[in-house]
Amino acid sequence: MKTMQPRMSNPAKLIPGATQALYSLWMATQKSDLPPATLALIHLRISQINGCSFCVSGGARKAKEEGETDERLFAVSAWRDAPYFTEGERAALALAEAVTRLSDRTDPVPDEIWNEATRHFDEPALAALILAISTINVWNRLNVTTRQLAGSATW
């Protein structure tokens, strides 16, 4: 097994005010009308896409502590073919994947995905969802770049 070592401390922890700013943005999304389970699912899926073992590990652990089931956590990477997710969760997961993979298609967030999200979320909830997706992507990019270790999360 390869021994992993972080390249450096998380950059947000080294720049005064950066961690608090990112945390404040994340906490603002938590105060929205988005269901906590939806936020946990998009966190896990985005982190899987980005290969952020730190966030996959910590996010799955936190979701379990908050009552998420193993079935849903195990199936989130195959959510399209799994029966465990609501229509709203599916819309959020589709939007999360599209926003995370902006360069994968010429129309990064197609109307089909956008329109489905608007069927399930009002504008404030949609705003919170977009901010949550963006914030998760920032954390993933910081952690992957600096090779933060899975299992070392202190949430």
Protein Blocks (a to p, Z undefined) as FASTA:
>chain_A
ZZdddfbdcfklmpghklmmmmmmmmmmmmmmbdfklmmmmmmmmmmmnopaklmmmmmm
mmmmnopafklmmmmmmmmmpckbcfklmmmmmmmmmmmmmmlpfblbafklmmmmmmmp
cfklmmmmmmmmmmmmmmmmmmmmnopaehiacZZ
